Amino acid sequence: MRIPRFPRRGEQERTKDDTRINERIRAREIRVVDDDGSQLGVMTPHDAMVRAQERGLDLVEVAPNANPPVCRIMDYGKYKYELKKKAAVSKAKAHAAILKEVKLRPRTDDHDLDFKLKNARRFLIEGDKVKVTLMFRGREIVHTELGREQMDKVKEILADIAAVENPPRMEGRFLSMILVPNREAIARLERQRAAEAAKEAESETEADDTAAEAAPEESAADDDSVAGES
């Protein structure tokens, strides 16, 4: 087990990124999350760092823009290793992207289109390319403009996470295009979802704290009522 200690005066723990850990955390108060995900409440960084170092762990600022900033007790070295592993897996997956296909018709209704594009969205978020293929049957081939309108609608719906690699083109009776993931947009969307989840968790914690504070008051009121009746 690592021996807990505070850094000497002027000593700073350096990291290769901009993450603030331990004594580099400058906020006066922080909201602390334990390594098992439980909420420890608001306290000073010093008190939180004492708790972390007593268990041989680090205090890491994970949401610096929150009010107060959110810090988590964790093994920072292990955390960085896991991030590096995930990045390597993502990189390997990016190099081995699979071409998935979604098939449509010129008059596919909105319900079916929504269902098919949910699958396309999932493929794109997972890092795969998507080939959208639209097939014309019989005399439908004389109305290719309907197919191009359908393709324009698909591009519009998926524009928040996808870019067009190959624009729509005819191949016999098939009109097809290829979409690729917009990785920056997908990463931004995931960060937004994570922030919303953190905000929701914070709201639930505040609601629990409010309920806990109200409980003794209600109990006291009940006792006064009973005493009055007797």
C-alpha positions as a printed NumPy array, in Angstrom:
array([[  0.   ,   0.   ,   0.   ],
       [  1.273,   3.469,  -0.871],
       [  2.23 ,   5.572,   2.163],
       [ -0.102,   8.617,   2.295],
       [  1.705,  11.923,   2.248],
       [  1.169,  15.528,   1.248],
       [  3.627,  17.116,  -1.203],
       [  6.371,  19.328,   0.125],
       [  5.956,  23.072,  -0.225],
       [  6.381,  24.104,  -3.837],
       [  6.191,  20.514,  -5.053],
       [  3.593,  19.811,  -7.742],
       [  2.396,  16.564,  -9.204],
       [  2.751,  16.785, -12.962],
       [  0.53 ,  15.12 , -15.538],
       [  0.814,  15.121, -19.32 ],
       [ -2.755,  16.397, -19.669],
       [ -4.639,  19.288, -18.121],
       [ -6.446,  17.182, -15.525],
       [ -6.139,  18.649, -12.022],
       [ -5.372,  16.072,  -9.368],
       [ -4.601,  16.26 ,  -5.65 ],
       [ -2.915,  19.553,  -4.692],
       [ -3.438,  21.029,  -8.167],
       [ -7.177,  21.385,  -7.429],
       [ -7.69 ,  25.088,  -6.616],
       [-11.406,  25.406,  -5.853],
       [-12.333,  26.329,  -2.291],
       [-15.098,  23.737,  -2.158],
       [-15.751,  20.663,  -4.277],
       [-18.436,  18.007,  -4.613],
       [-16.816,  14.634,  -3.974],
       [-17.719,  11.256,  -5.488],
       [-16.191,   8.144,  -3.933],
       [-14.429,   5.491,  -6.007],
       [-17.554,   3.303,  -5.826],
       [-19.733,   6.111,  -7.22 ],
       [-21.362,   7.115,  -3.935],
       [-21.799,  10.805,  -3.144],
       [-19.698,  12.13 ,  -0.258],
       [-21.087,  15.662,  -0.405],
       [-19.417,  19.083,  -0.544],
       [-16.126,  19.653,   1.293],
       [-12.758,  21.342,   0.93 ],
       [-10.14 ,  19.8  ,  -1.372],
       [ -7.885,  19.294,   1.668],
       [-10.463,  17.158,   3.487],
       [-11.193,  15.171,   0.335],
       [ -7.487,  14.605,  -0.335],
       [ -7.024,  13.301,   3.217],
       [ -9.758,  10.729,   2.58 ],
       [ -8.184,   9.738,  -0.727],
       [ -4.614,   9.434,   0.526],
       [ -5.652,   7.433,   3.597],
       [ -6.65 ,   4.716,   1.107],
       [ -3.695,   5.208,  -1.223],
       [ -5.857,   6.861,  -3.909],
       [ -5.938,  10.196,  -5.741],
       [ -8.412,  13.062,  -5.848],
       [ -9.211,  13.864,  -9.497],
       [-11.223,  16.822, -10.833],
       [-13.686,  15.328, -13.333],
       [-16.114,  18.229, -13.883],
       [-14.23 ,  21.518, -13.425],
       [-17.061,  23.655, -14.832],
       [-19.691,  22.406, -12.39 ],
       [-20.651,  24.561,  -9.399],
       [-18.982,  23.483,  -7.204],
       [-16.473,  21.464,  -9.286],
       [-16.917,  17.68 ,  -9.082],
       [-13.947,  15.558,  -7.993],
       [-13.674,  11.793,  -7.75 ],
       [-11.559,   9.603,  -5.51 ],
       [ -9.792,   7.036,  -7.704],
       [ -6.555,   5.378,  -8.664],
       [ -5.467,   7.931, -11.271],
       [ -2.723,   5.739, -12.731],
       [ -5.178,   2.887, -13.284],
       [ -7.734,   5.337, -14.701],
       [ -5.216,   6.654, -17.26 ],
       [ -4.263,   3.088, -18.202],
       [ -7.923,   2.189, -18.828],
       [ -8.384,   5.317, -20.975],
       [ -5.306,   4.402, -23.001],
       [ -6.659,   0.874, -23.509],
       [-10.049,   2.188, -24.646],
       [ -8.364,   4.623, -27.056],
       [ -6.33 ,   1.769, -28.549],
       [ -9.488,  -0.333, -29.003],
       [-11.307,   2.607, -30.616],
       [ -8.382,   3.214, -32.957],
       [ -8.288,  -0.439, -33.988],
       [-12.038,  -0.423, -34.535],
       [-11.772,   2.735, -36.648],
       [ -9.255,   1.011, -38.907],
       [-11.548,  -2.02 , -39.229],
       [-14.803,  -0.135, -39.844],
       [-17.507,  -2.328, -41.348],
       [-19.777,  -1.193, -44.169],
       [-23.368,  -1.719, -42.992],
       [-26.329,  -1.392, -45.35 ],
       [-29.79 ,   0.099, -44.937],
       [-32.331,  -0.625, -47.696],
       [-35.169,   1.727, -48.613],
       [-37.866,   2.142, -51.275],
       [-38.915,   5.377, -53.02 ],
       [-42.146,   5.43 , -51.015],
       [-40.928,   4.079, -47.667],
       [-43.329,   5.588, -45.102],
       [-42.17 ,   7.73 , -42.179],
       [-42.607,   4.937, -39.6  ],
       [-40.427,   2.456, -41.501],
       [-37.92 ,   5.178, -42.356],
       [-37.618,   6.129, -38.689],
       [-37.009,   2.488, -37.727],
       [-34.358,   1.953, -40.408],
       [-32.556,   5.201, -39.623],
       [-32.404,   4.32 , -35.928],
       [-30.333,   1.313, -36.99 ],
       [-28.218,   3.524, -39.252],
       [-27.626,   5.946, -36.369],
       [-26.526,   3.081, -34.122],
       [-24.096,   1.809, -36.782],
       [-22.589,   5.278, -37.202],
       [-22.182,   5.851, -33.449],
       [-20.418,   2.478, -33.233],
       [-17.947,   3.717, -35.856],
       [-19.187,   1.89 , -38.962],
       [-19.905,   3.274, -42.41 ],
       [-23.459,   3.024, -43.704],
       [-24.504,   2.372, -47.303],
       [-28.037,   3.587, -47.928],
       [-29.521,   1.715, -50.881],
       [-32.822,   2.569, -52.541],
       [-34.296,   0.09 , -55.045],
       [-36.694,   0.964, -57.88 ],
       [-39.148,  -1.653, -59.146],
       [-40.977,  -1.7  , -62.471],
       [-42.007,   1.745, -63.659],
       [-40.686,   3.367, -60.464],
       [-37.437,   3.776, -62.397],
       [-38.957,   6.678, -64.354],
       [-39.411,   8.631, -61.118],
       [-35.86 ,   8.68 , -59.784],
       [-36.538,  12.141, -58.345],
       [-38.604,  10.445, -55.593],
       [-35.573,   8.4  , -54.643],
       [-33.318,  11.457, -54.547],
       [-35.833,  13.241, -52.323],
       [-35.723,  10.233, -49.992],
       [-31.911,  10.369, -49.949],
       [-31.979,  14.097, -49.142],
       [-34.295,  13.343, -46.226],
       [-31.907,  10.673, -44.917],
       [-28.952,  13.072, -45.136],
       [-30.908,  15.732, -43.236],
       [-31.965,  13.365, -40.439],
       [-28.439,  11.982, -39.903],
       [-26.555,  15.245, -40.51 ],
       [-25.805,  15.683, -36.782],
       [-23.547,  12.59 , -36.66 ],
       [-22.683,  11.705, -40.261],
       [-20.969,  13.056, -43.369],
       [-21.483,  11.98 , -46.979],
       [-18.519,  10.015, -48.329],
       [-20.115,   9.025, -51.663],
       [-23.094,  11.131, -52.826],
       [-26.204,   9.412, -54.244],
       [-25.63 ,   7.762, -57.627],
       [-27.505,   5.311, -59.809],
       [-26.266,   1.734, -60.3  ],
       [-28.811,  -0.002, -62.539],
       [-32.073,   0.019, -60.604],
       [-30.365,   1.041, -57.363],
       [-29.672,   4.506, -56.005],
       [-27.064,   4.42 , -53.264],
       [-24.862,   6.654, -51.118],
       [-22.323,   6.025, -48.356],
       [-22.282,   7.863, -45.029],
       [-19.347,   7.935, -42.607],
       [-19.337,   8.83 , -38.895],
       [-18.545,  12.415, -37.929],
       [-16.337,  11.455, -34.983],
       [-16.075,  14.963, -33.527],
       [-19.853,  15.397, -33.573],
       [-20.381,  11.955, -32.007],
       [-17.814,  12.687, -29.267],
       [-19.507,  16.037, -28.605],
       [-22.888,  14.313, -28.374],
       [-21.52 ,  11.737, -25.907],
       [-19.991,  14.497, -23.75 ],
       [-23.322,  16.3  , -23.741],
       [-25.129,  13.14 , -22.652],
       [-22.553,  12.551, -19.892],
       [-22.981,  16.129, -18.65 ],
       [-26.772,  15.734, -18.608],
       [-26.431,  12.467, -16.66 ],
       [-24.106,  14.15 , -14.137],
       [-26.543,  17.05 , -13.767],
       [-29.423,  14.63 , -13.223],
       [-27.423,  12.752, -10.585],
       [-26.613,  16.05 ,  -8.85 ],
       [-30.307,  17.009,  -8.851],
       [-31.228,  13.641,  -7.322],
       [-28.579,  14.123,  -4.621],
       [-29.924,  17.59 ,  -3.783],
       [-33.477,  16.208,  -3.65 ],
       [-32.351,  13.439,  -1.266],
       [-30.587,  16.018,   0.938],
       [-33.723,  18.187,   1.03 ],
       [-35.893,  15.189,   1.944],
       [-33.456,  14.19 ,   4.702],
       [-33.544,  17.712,   6.182],
       [-37.341,  17.838,   6.054],
       [-37.827,  14.468,   7.789],
       [-36.804,  15.621,  11.338],
       [-39.073,  18.667,  11.055],
       [-42.062,  16.511,  10.117],
       [-41.284,  14.134,  12.987],
       [-41.124,  17.035,  15.447],
       [-44.446,  18.376,  14.172],
       [-46.066,  14.958,  14.684],
       [-44.719,  14.788,  18.256],
       [-46.142,  18.259,  19.033],
       [-49.507,  17.185,  17.631],
       [-49.6  ,  14.073,  19.804],
       [-48.625,  16.053,  22.887],
       [-51.394,  18.581,  22.233],
       [-54.029,  15.889,  21.949],
       [-52.988,  14.287,  25.248]])
